[in-house]
C-alpha cells in the first residue's frame, strides 16, 4: 500500500486520495472492511490535499507510517 501511495502522490499532487483495505475480506463475518471504508470516505471529505492510508480509525499521510509485519497494523514512523 505504501508503494501504491508513493506512485499516486507523484501523479496526483493536488488531490485528496485515500487508500484503505482490511485485515479480513469483506465477505468474512468479523471484518474491518466496512469500518475502514467509512473512515476513508470521511478522511477524503475533510483532509487537505495529499495521499492517505486509512486503517483502524486512523488516517496517516502515506509517508508518515509503515505496516508492522508482526501485527499487520499500520503505525507511525
N, C-alpha and C positions, 0 to 999 in steps of 0.2 A: 504494500500500500504506500509506503514511503517513496518507492521508486516511481510509482504512478503519479503521486502528488508532485514529485520533482519535475516531471515532464509537463504536467498540467500547468504548474506555476510558471514555467518558461513560456508557454503559449497563451496563457490567459491572465496576464498581469493585472488587469483592471476589472476582473470579475470575482464574484464570490462563488467558490466551488467547495462543496463538502463531499468527502468520501467516507463511507461507512461500511460496515459489514456485521457479521455475527459470529459468535463462537460456535453456535449450533445453527444448522439450516432452518429456514422459516417453517418448513414442514414438520419439524420436531416439536413436541409438546412444550418443553421448557426451553424456549429460545429467547434470546435477547434481540432478535432481528427487528421486531416491531418497535421496541423501545428505542433502539439505535436509529431507526428510520425517522421516528418522531423528533429525536434530538437533532438529526441532520437537517430536517426541514426548518426547525426553529432557528438553528445556527445560521442557515442560509438567509433567513429573513432579517437577522439583527447584526450580523458580523460585518465589519468593514471588508473591502476587497482583499482577497487572499485565498489560499487553499488550506482547508482544514480537514483534519481527521477527527471524526466524531464517534466515540465509542464509550459505552458505560456512563453516559450522562456528562461527559467532558468533551469539550471542543478544543483541540490542540492545533496551533498553527503547524503545518506539516514539518517544518524544520526545527521544531522545539520538542519533539517527542521521539520515542523509539518503542518498539514492541519487545516486551520482556519474553524471551523464548521459553522460560520456565512456567510462567503464569499464563501466557498468551494474551496479557493485557497491555495496552499502551500506557506509557508513563512518561513524565517529563524527563528531559535530558539532565 
